[in-house]
Amino acid sequence: MKCSFCKKEIPPGTGKMYITKTGKIYYFCSSKCEKNMLKLKRNPTKLKWTKVKK
Ligand SMILES: [Zn+2]
C-alpha cells in the first residue's frame, strides 16, 4: 500500500484511509500528506519531499 500523496510505502497497520464523498479511497502515510492533499490541495509533483515522478 502506498501513500496517495507522496507515494511512499506505508507499513501495514499504519497510515490513514480516507474515503471521499465520491467514493474514492485515499491512503495517507501521515497527517502531513492528508492535510496537503485534502486541505491545501497541493500538487505532489511540485513538492520536493514526495516521491512522485514528474
Ligand atoms: Zn505520504
N, CA, C, O and the ligand as a Tripos MOL2 file, in Angstrom:
@<TRIPOS>MOLECULE
protein
  217   215    55     0     0
PROTEIN
NO_CHARGES

@<TRIPOS>ATOM
      1 N           0.8410   -1.2010    0.0000 N.3       1 MET1
      2 CA          0.0000    0.0000    0.0000 C.3       1 MET1
      3 C           0.8770    1.2520    0.0000 C.2       1 MET1
      4 O           1.8270    1.3670    0.7740 O.2       1 MET1
      5 N           0.5380    2.1700   -0.8740 N.am      2 LYS2
      6 CA          1.3420    3.3850   -0.9690 C.3       2 LYS2
      7 C           0.5120    4.6140   -0.6480 C.2       2 LYS2
      8 O          -0.7000    4.6440   -0.8630 O.2       2 LYS2
      9 N           1.1790    5.6080   -0.1380 N.am      3 CYS3
     10 CA          0.5290    6.8700    0.1860 C.3       3 CYS3
     11 C          -0.0050    7.5240   -1.0920 C.2       3 CYS3
     12 O           0.7130    7.6370   -2.0850 O.2       3 CYS3
     13 N          -1.2490    7.9450   -1.0580 N.am      4 SER4
     14 CA         -1.8620    8.5360   -2.2460 C.3       4 SER4
     15 C          -1.2450    9.8810   -2.6020 C.2       4 SER4
     16 O          -1.3900   10.3670   -3.7240 O.2       4 SER4
     17 N          -0.5760   10.4580   -1.6610 N.am      5 PHE5
     18 CA          0.0010   11.7840   -1.9300 C.3       5 PHE5
     19 C           1.4780   11.7160   -2.2800 C.2       5 PHE5
     20 O           1.8750   12.1210   -3.3730 O.2       5 PHE5
     21 N           2.2860   11.2150   -1.3750 N.am      6 CYS6
     22 CA          3.7350   11.2470   -1.6070 C.3       6 CYS6
     23 C           4.2770    9.9690   -2.2420 C.2       6 CYS6
     24 O           5.4380    9.9180   -2.6500 O.2       6 CYS6
     25 N           3.4240    8.9240   -2.3270 N.am      7 LYS7
     26 CA          3.7870    7.6460   -2.9560 C.3       7 LYS7
     27 C           4.8110    6.8320   -2.1860 C.2       7 LYS7
     28 O           5.3910    5.8920   -2.7290 O.2       7 LYS7
     29 N           5.0380    7.1780   -0.9430 N.am      8 LYS8
     30 CA          5.9150    6.3530   -0.1250 C.3       8 LYS8
     31 C           5.1520    5.1150    0.3160 C.2       8 LYS8
     32 O           3.9270    5.1240    0.4290 O.2       8 LYS8
     33 N           5.8980    4.0640    0.5610 N.am      9 GLU9
     34 CA          5.2920    2.8200    1.0290 C.3       9 GLU9
     35 C           4.8050    2.9980    2.4670 C.2       9 GLU9
     36 O           5.5370    3.5010    3.3200 O.2       9 GLU9
     37 N           3.5770    2.5870    2.7270 N.am     10 ILE10
     38 CA          3.0400    2.6790    4.0800 C.3      10 ILE10
     39 C           3.1160    1.3020    4.7300 C.2      10 ILE10
     40 O           2.5330    0.3500    4.2120 O.2      10 ILE10
     41 N           3.8200    1.1750    5.8520 N.am     11 PRO11
     42 CA          3.9020   -0.1260    6.5260 C.3      11 PRO11
     43 C           2.5190   -0.5710    6.9830 C.2      11 PRO11
     44 O           1.7170    0.2540    7.4220 O.2      11 PRO11
     45 N           2.2310   -1.8750    6.8830 N.am     12 PRO12
     46 CA          0.9080   -2.3760    7.2890 C.3      12 PRO12
     47 C           0.5850   -1.9980    8.7350 C.2      12 PRO12
     48 O           1.4440   -2.0700    9.6130 O.2      12 PRO12
     49 N          -0.6470   -1.5990    8.9660 N.am     13 GLY13
     50 CA         -1.0600   -1.2340   10.3150 C.3      13 GLY13
     51 C          -0.8540    0.2240   10.6470 C.2      13 GLY13
     52 O          -1.2620    0.6900   11.7110 O.2      13 GLY13
     53 N          -0.2220    0.9460    9.7410 N.am     14 THR14
     54 CA         -0.0350    2.3780    9.9660 C.3      14 THR14
     55 C          -0.7150    3.1480    8.8470 C.2      14 THR14
     56 O          -1.2380    2.5620    7.9000 O.2      14 THR14
     57 N          -0.7000    4.4370    8.9660 N.am     15 GLY15
     58 CA         -1.3030    5.2680    7.9370 C.3      15 GLY15
     59 C          -2.7910    5.4380    8.1410 C.2      15 GLY15
     60 O          -3.3770    4.8980    9.0800 O.2      15 GLY15
     61 N          -3.3810    6.1870    7.2570 N.am     16 LYS16
     62 CA         -4.7990    6.5110    7.3780 C.3      16 LYS16
     63 C          -5.5090    6.2480    6.0630 C.2      16 LYS16
     64 O          -4.9520    6.4490    4.9850 O.2      16 LYS16
     65 N          -6.7500    5.7960    6.1740 N.am     17 MET17
     66 CA         -7.5560    5.6320    4.9780 C.3      17 MET17
     67 C          -8.6120    6.7140    4.9590 C.2      17 MET17
     68 O          -9.2360    7.0030    5.9800 O.2      17 MET17
     69 N          -8.8090    7.3050    3.8110 N.am     18 TYR18
     70 CA         -9.8020    8.3580    3.6970 C.3      18 TYR18
     71 C         -10.6770    8.0890    2.4860 C.2      18 TYR18
     72 O         -10.1770    7.8410    1.3890 O.2      18 TYR18
     73 N         -11.9850    8.1390    2.6910 N.am     19 ILE19
     74 CA        -12.9050    7.9280    1.5790 C.3      19 ILE19
     75 C         -13.6510    9.2280    1.3020 C.2      19 ILE19
     76 O         -14.2610    9.8130    2.1970 O.2      19 ILE19
     77 N         -13.5950    9.6640    0.0620 N.am     20 THR20
     78 CA        -14.2580   10.9180   -0.3000 C.3      20 THR20
     79 C         -15.7500   10.6740   -0.5070 C.2      20 THR20
     80 O         -16.2120    9.5330   -0.5270 O.2      20 THR20
     81 N         -16.4830   11.7540   -0.6580 N.am     21 LYS21
     82 CA        -17.9230   11.6650   -0.8990 C.3      21 LYS21
     83 C         -18.2280   10.9570   -2.2080 C.2      21 LYS21
     84 O         -19.2920   10.3590   -2.3710 O.2      21 LYS21
     85 N         -17.2860   11.0310   -3.1360 N.am     22 THR22
     86 CA        -17.4930   10.3920   -4.4290 C.3      22 THR22
     87 C         -17.0750    8.9190   -4.4120 C.2      22 THR22
     88 O         -17.1810    8.2230   -5.4220 O.2      22 THR22
     89 N         -16.5980    8.4550   -3.2530 N.am     23 GLY23
     90 CA        -16.2550    7.0390   -3.1380 C.3      23 GLY23
     91 C         -14.8200    6.7120   -3.4620 C.2      23 GLY23
     92 O         -14.4440    5.5400   -3.4930 O.2      23 GLY23
     93 N         -14.0170    7.7150   -3.7020 N.am     24 LYS24
     94 CA        -12.6050    7.4690   -3.9820 C.3      24 LYS24
     95 C         -11.8660    7.2140   -2.6680 C.2      24 LYS24
     96 O         -12.0950    7.8940   -1.6680 O.2      24 LYS24
     97 N         -10.9880    6.2340   -2.6910 N.am     25 ILE25
     98 CA        -10.2590    5.8950   -1.4760 C.3      25 ILE25
     99 C          -8.8170    6.3910   -1.5630 C.2      25 ILE25
    100 O          -8.0990    6.1340   -2.5290 O.2      25 ILE25
    101 N          -8.4300    7.1020   -0.5250 N.am     26 TYR26
    102 CA         -7.0530    7.5830   -0.4290 C.3      26 TYR26
    103 C          -6.3900    6.9640    0.7790 C.2      26 TYR26
    104 O          -7.0310    6.7210    1.8020 O.2      26 TYR26
    105 N          -5.1060    6.7120    0.6530 N.am     27 TYR27
    106 CA         -4.3150    6.2660    1.8000 C.3      27 TYR27
    107 C          -3.2510    7.3190    2.0660 C.2      27 TYR27
    108 O          -2.6230    7.8400    1.1440 O.2      27 TYR27
    109 N          -3.0630    7.6190    3.3410 N.am     28 PHE28
    110 CA         -2.0430    8.6040    3.6900 C.3      28 PHE28
    111 C          -1.0790    8.0310    4.7130 C.2      28 PHE28
    112 O          -1.4880    7.3670    5.6660 O.2      28 PHE28
    113 N           0.2200    8.2960    4.5050 N.am     29 CYS29
    114 CA          1.2330    7.7990    5.4330 C.3      29 CYS29
    115 C           1.2890    8.6620    6.6780 C.2      29 CYS29
    116 O           1.7280    8.2050    7.7330 O.2      29 CYS29
    117 N           0.8470    9.9090    6.5650 N.am     30 SER30
    118 CA          0.9150   10.8180    7.7010 C.3      30 SER30
    119 C          -0.1410   11.8960    7.5740 C.2      30 SER30
    120 O          -0.7280   12.0910    6.5100 O.2      30 SER30
    121 N          -0.3730   12.5940    8.6760 N.am     31 SER31
    122 CA         -1.3500   13.6840    8.6430 C.3      31 SER31
    123 C          -0.8500   14.8190    7.7640 C.2      31 SER31
    124 O          -1.6390   15.6170    7.2580 O.2      31 SER31
    125 N           0.4510   14.8880    7.5850 N.am     32 LYS32
    126 CA          1.0370   15.8890    6.7040 C.3      32 LYS32
    127 C           0.5340   15.6940    5.2670 C.2      32 LYS32
    128 O           0.1220   16.6450    4.6030 O.2      32 LYS32
    129 N           0.5770   14.4660    4.8180 N.am     33 CYS33
    130 CA          0.1040   14.1570    3.4740 C.3      33 CYS33
    131 C          -1.4010   14.3770    3.3670 C.2      33 CYS33
    132 O          -1.8870   14.8930    2.3610 O.2      33 CYS33
    133 N          -2.1200   13.9910    4.3830 N.am     34 GLU34
    134 CA         -3.5640   14.1640    4.3950 C.3      34 GLU34
    135 C          -3.9240   15.6390    4.2520 C.2      34 GLU34
    136 O          -4.7950   16.0110    3.4650 O.2      34 GLU34
    137 N          -3.2470   16.4560    5.0180 N.am     35 LYS35
    138 CA         -3.5090   17.8890    5.0040 C.3      35 LYS35
    139 C          -3.1890   18.5040    3.6470 C.2      35 LYS35
    140 O          -3.9630   19.2990    3.1130 O.2      35 LYS35
    141 N          -2.0450   18.1290    3.1010 N.am     36 ASN36
    142 CA         -1.6370   18.6840    1.8180 C.3      36 ASN36
    143 C          -2.6020   18.3100    0.6950 C.2      36 ASN36
    144 O          -2.8890   19.1160   -0.1900 O.2      36 ASN36
    145 N          -3.0870   17.0960    0.7450 N.am     37 MET37
    146 CA         -3.9860   16.6120   -0.2930 C.3      37 MET37
    147 C          -5.3930   17.1910   -0.1380 C.2      37 MET37
    148 O          -5.9670   17.7010   -1.1000 O.2      37 MET37
    149 N          -5.9410   17.1130    1.0650 N.am     38 LEU38
    150 CA         -7.3490   17.4280    1.2550 C.3      38 LEU38
    151 C          -7.6200   18.8980    1.5620 C.2      38 LEU38
    152 O          -8.6110   19.4640    1.0990 O.2      38 LEU38
    153 N          -6.7500   19.5000    2.3280 N.am     39 LYS39
    154 CA         -6.9970   20.8970    2.7170 C.3      39 LYS39
    155 C          -6.2860   21.8880    1.8160 C.2      39 LYS39
    156 O          -6.8760   22.8640    1.3530 O.2      39 LYS39
    157 N          -5.0020   21.6230    1.5740 N.am     40 LEU40
    158 CA         -4.2280   22.5910    0.8080 C.3      40 LEU40
    159 C          -4.3080   22.3320   -0.6900 C.2      40 LEU40
    160 O          -3.9770   23.1930   -1.5050 O.2      40 LEU40
    161 N          -4.7600   21.1090   -1.0420 N.am     41 LYS41
    162 CA         -4.8950   20.7140   -2.4490 C.3      41 LYS41
    163 C          -3.6220   20.9890   -3.2480 C.2      41 LYS41
    164 O          -3.6540   21.5280   -4.3550 O.2      41 LYS41
    165 N          -2.5150   20.6020   -2.6500 N.am     42 ARG42
    166 CA         -1.2390   20.7890   -3.3160 C.3      42 ARG42
    167 C          -0.9940   19.6970   -4.3340 C.2      42 ARG42
    168 O          -1.5290   18.5920   -4.2430 O.2      42 ARG42
    169 N          -0.1830   20.0340   -5.2890 N.am     43 ASN43
    170 CA          0.1930   19.0650   -6.3020 C.3      43 ASN43
    171 C           1.4800   18.3660   -5.8530 C.2      43 ASN43
    172 O           2.5180   19.0160   -5.7210 O.2      43 ASN43
    173 N           1.4250   17.0440   -5.6150 N.am     44 PRO44
    174 CA          2.6140   16.3480   -5.1000 C.3      44 PRO44
    175 C           3.8180   16.4130   -6.0230 C.2      44 PRO44
    176 O           4.9530   16.2880   -5.5620 O.2      44 PRO44
    177 N           3.5970   16.6050   -7.2990 N.am     45 THR45
    178 CA          4.7380   16.6760   -8.2220 C.3      45 THR45
    179 C           5.5380   17.9530   -8.0150 C.2      45 THR45
    180 O           6.6740   18.0590   -8.4780 O.2      45 THR45
    181 N           4.9500   18.9220   -7.3230 N.am     46 LYS46
    182 CA          5.6500   20.1870   -7.1100 C.3      46 LYS46
    183 C           6.3160   20.2770   -5.7380 C.2      46 LYS46
    184 O           6.9160   21.2940   -5.3890 O.2      46 LYS46
    185 N           6.1980   19.2040   -4.9750 N.am     47 LEU47
    186 CA          6.8030   19.2170   -3.6490 C.3      47 LEU47
    187 C           8.0320   18.3210   -3.6320 C.2      47 LEU47
    188 O           8.0150   17.2120   -4.1660 O.2      47 LEU47
    189 N           9.0830   18.8080   -3.0200 N.am     48 LYS48
    190 CA         10.3500   18.0780   -3.0170 C.3      48 LYS48
    191 C          10.3110   16.8110   -2.1740 C.2      48 LYS48
    192 O          11.0070   15.8450   -2.4860 O.2      48 LYS48
    193 N           9.5140   16.7970   -1.1150 N.am     49 TRP49
    194 CA          9.5590   15.6670   -0.1820 C.3      49 TRP49
    195 C           8.7110   14.4950   -0.6250 C.2      49 TRP49
    196 O           8.6990   13.4700    0.0560 O.2      49 TRP49
    197 N           8.0040   14.5990   -1.7340 N.am     50 THR50
    198 CA          7.2330   13.4650   -2.2020 C.3      50 THR50
    199 C           8.0690   12.6570   -3.2050 C.2      50 THR50
    200 O           9.0880   13.1260   -3.7110 O.2      50 THR50
    201 N           7.6140   11.4520   -3.4700 N.am     51 LYS51
    202 CA          8.3400   10.6040   -4.4090 C.3      51 LYS51
    203 C           7.6420   10.5200   -5.7560 C.2      51 LYS51
    204 O           7.9070    9.6140   -6.5450 O.2      51 LYS51
    205 N           6.7630   11.4510   -6.0130 N.am     52 VAL52
    206 CA          6.0180   11.4360   -7.2620 C.3      52 VAL52
    207 C           6.9060   11.8840   -8.4070 C.2      52 VAL52
    208 O           7.5700   12.9180   -8.3410 O.2      52 VAL52
    209 N           6.8990   11.0830   -9.4510 N.am     53 LYS53
    210 CA          7.7230   11.4280  -10.6070 C.3      53 LYS53
    211 C           7.0590   12.5090  -11.4340 C.2      53 LYS53
    212 O           5.8380   12.5520  -11.5850 O.2      53 LYS53
    213 N           7.8880   13.3650  -11.9540 N.am     54 LYS54
    214 CA          7.3520   14.4700  -12.7460 C.3      54 LYS54
    215 C           7.1760   14.0530  -14.2000 C.2      54 LYS54
    216 O           6.7330   14.8540  -15.0230 O.2      54 LYS54
    217 ZN          2.6590   10.3620    2.3340 Zn       55 ZN55
@<TRIPOS>BOND
     1     1     2 1
     2     2     3 1
     3     3     4 2
     4     3     5 am
     5     5     6 1
     6     6     7 1
     7     7     8 2
     8     7     9 am
     9     9    10 1
    10    10    11 1
    11    11    12 2
    12    11    13 am
    13    13    14 1
    14    14    15 1
    15    15    16 2
    16    15    17 am
    17    17    18 1
    18    18    19 1
    19    19    20 2
    20    19    21 am
    21    21    22 1
    22    22    23 1
    23    23    24 2
    24    23    25 am
    25    25    26 1
    26    26    27 1
    27    27    28 2
    28    27    29 am
    29    29    30 1
    30    30    31 1
    31    31    32 2
    32    31    33 am
    33    33    34 1
    34    34    35 1
    35    35    36 2
    36    35    37 am
    37    37    38 1
    38    38    39 1
    39    39    40 2
    40    39    41 am
    41    41    42 1
    42    42    43 1
    43    43    44 2
    44    43    45 am
    45    45    46 1
    46    46    47 1
    47    47    48 2
    48    47    49 am
    49    49    50 1
    50    50    51 1
    51    51    52 2
    52    51    53 am
    53    53    54 1
    54    54    55 1
    55    55    56 2
    56    55    57 am
    57    57    58 1
    58    58    59 1
    59    59    60 2
    60    59    61 am
    61    61    62 1
    62    62    63 1
    63    63    64 2
    64    63    65 am
    65    65    66 1
    66    66    67 1
    67    67    68 2
    68    67    69 am
    69    69    70 1
    70    70    71 1
    71    71    72 2
    72    71    73 am
    73    73    74 1
    74    74    75 1
    75    75    76 2
    76    75    77 am
    77    77    78 1
    78    78    79 1
    79    79    80 2
    80    79    81 am
    81    81    82 1
    82    82    83 1
    83    83    84 2
    84    83    85 am
    85    85    86 1
    86    86    87 1
    87    87    88 2
    88    87    89 am
    89    89    90 1
    90    90    91 1
    91    91    92 2
    92    91    93 am
    93    93    94 1
    94    94    95 1
    95    95    96 2
    96    95    97 am
    97    97    98 1
    98    98    99 1
    99    99   100 2
   100    99   101 am
   101   101   102 1
   102   102   103 1
   103   103   104 2
   104   103   105 am
   105   105   106 1
   106   106   107 1
   107   107   108 2
   108   107   109 am
   109   109   110 1
   110   110   111 1
   111   111   112 2
   112   111   113 am
   113   113   114 1
   114   114   115 1
   115   115   116 2
   116   115   117 am
   117   117   118 1
   118   118   119 1
   119   119   120 2
   120   119   121 am
   121   121   122 1
   122   122   123 1
   123   123   124 2
   124   123   125 am
   125   125   126 1
   126   126   127 1
   127   127   128 2
   128   127   129 am
   129   129   130 1
   130   130   131 1
   131   131   132 2
   132   131   133 am
   133   133   134 1
   134   134   135 1
   135   135   136 2
   136   135   137 am
   137   137   138 1
   138   138   139 1
   139   139   140 2
   140   139   141 am
   141   141   142 1
   142   142   143 1
   143   143   144 2
   144   143   145 am
   145   145   146 1
   146   146   147 1
   147   147   148 2
   148   147   149 am
   149   149   150 1
   150   150   151 1
   151   151   152 2
   152   151   153 am
   153   153   154 1
   154   154   155 1
   155   155   156 2
   156   155   157 am
   157   157   158 1
   158   158   159 1
   159   159   160 2
   160   159   161 am
   161   161   162 1
   162   162   163 1
   163   163   164 2
   164   163   165 am
   165   165   166 1
   166   166   167 1
   167   167   168 2
   168   167   169 am
   169   169   170 1
   170   170   171 1
   171   171   172 2
   172   171   173 am
   173   173   174 1
   174   174   175 1
   175   175   176 2
   176   175   177 am
   177   177   178 1
   178   178   179 1
   179   179   180 2
   180   179   181 am
   181   181   182 1
   182   182   183 1
   183   183   184 2
   184   183   185 am
   185   185   186 1
   186   186   187 1
   187   187   188 2
   188   187   189 am
   189   189   190 1
   190   190   191 1
   191   191   192 2
   192   191   193 am
   193   193   194 1
   194   194   195 1
   195   195   196 2
   196   195   197 am
   197   197   198 1
   198   198   199 1
   199   199   200 2
   200   199   201 am
   201   201   202 1
   202   202   203 1
   203   203   204 2
   204   203   205 am
   205   205   206 1
   206   206   207 1
   207   207   208 2
   208   207   209 am
   209   209   210 1
   210   210   211 1
   211   211   212 2
   212   211   213 am
   213   213   214 1
   214   214   215 1
   215   215   216 2
@<TRIPOS>SUBSTRUCTURE
     1 MET1         2 RESIDUE 1 A MET
     2 LYS2         6 RESIDUE 1 A LYS
     3 CYS3        10 RESIDUE 1 A CYS
     4 SER4        14 RESIDUE 1 A SER
     5 PHE5        18 RESIDUE 1 A PHE
     6 CYS6        22 RESIDUE 1 A CYS
     7 LYS7        26 RESIDUE 1 A LYS
     8 LYS8        30 RESIDUE 1 A LYS
     9 GLU9        34 RESIDUE 1 A GLU
    10 ILE10       38 RESIDUE 1 A ILE
    11 PRO11       42 RESIDUE 1 A PRO
    12 PRO12       46 RESIDUE 1 A PRO
    13 GLY13       50 RESIDUE 1 A GLY
    14 THR14       54 RESIDUE 1 A THR
    15 GLY15       58 RESIDUE 1 A GLY
    16 LYS16       62 RESIDUE 1 A LYS
    17 MET17       66 RESIDUE 1 A MET
    18 TYR18       70 RESIDUE 1 A TYR
    19 ILE19       74 RESIDUE 1 A ILE
    20 THR20       78 RESIDUE 1 A THR
    21 LYS21       82 RESIDUE 1 A LYS
    22 THR22       86 RESIDUE 1 A THR
    23 GLY23       90 RESIDUE 1 A GLY
    24 LYS24       94 RESIDUE 1 A LYS
    25 ILE25       98 RESIDUE 1 A ILE
    26 TYR26      102 RESIDUE 1 A TYR
    27 TYR27      106 RESIDUE 1 A TYR
    28 PHE28      110 RESIDUE 1 A PHE
    29 CYS29      114 RESIDUE 1 A CYS
    30 SER30      118 RESIDUE 1 A SER
    31 SER31      122 RESIDUE 1 A SER
    32 LYS32      126 RESIDUE 1 A LYS
    33 CYS33      130 RESIDUE 1 A CYS
    34 GLU34      134 RESIDUE 1 A GLU
    35 LYS35      138 RESIDUE 1 A LYS
    36 ASN36      142 RESIDUE 1 A ASN
    37 MET37      146 RESIDUE 1 A MET
    38 LEU38      150 RESIDUE 1 A LEU
    39 LYS39      154 RESIDUE 1 A LYS
    40 LEU40      158 RESIDUE 1 A LEU
    41 LYS41      162 RESIDUE 1 A LYS
    42 ARG42      166 RESIDUE 1 A ARG
    43 ASN43      170 RESIDUE 1 A ASN
    44 PRO44      174 RESIDUE 1 A PRO
    45 THR45      178 RESIDUE 1 A THR
    46 LYS46      182 RESIDUE 1 A LYS
    47 LEU47      186 RESIDUE 1 A LEU
    48 LYS48      190 RESIDUE 1 A LYS
    49 TRP49      194 RESIDUE 1 A TRP
    50 THR50      198 RESIDUE 1 A THR
    51 LYS51      202 RESIDUE 1 A LYS
    52 VAL52      206 RESIDUE 1 A VAL
    53 LYS53      210 RESIDUE 1 A LYS
    54 LYS54      214 RESIDUE 1 A LYS
    55 ZN55       217 GROUP 0 **** ****
